[in-house]
């Protein structure tokens, strides 16, 4: 789930600062009361309502696939998904599933035909 935008937080707090009751602001902007309280607390503590970054490791496979996949597909148009996964693992030492490879290929611009069965 993504956080509310900073712009929404700024507009909500401007309405609260303008004297509009919090309940009315929550209905007007479709924001929850806990979110309004959280934004007020964050502004009080940090001076800003910038959403905190989502914790965890940053994704690495997607960027590597996006970078290497178009050239790999041009060079090897008749490989199966399984063979694409094996080639990617050999090249980058990062294992990806067939589902991940399929989604990455589908997200590329243009149409990339997939071979469904081994040679």
Secondary structure, 3 states (H helix, E strand, C coil): CCCCCHHHHHHHHHHHHCCCCHHHHHHHHCCCHHHHHHHHHHHHHHCCCCCCCCCCCCCCHHHHHHHHHHHHHHHCCCCEHHHHHHHHHHHHCCCCCHHHHHHHHHHCCCCCCCECCCC
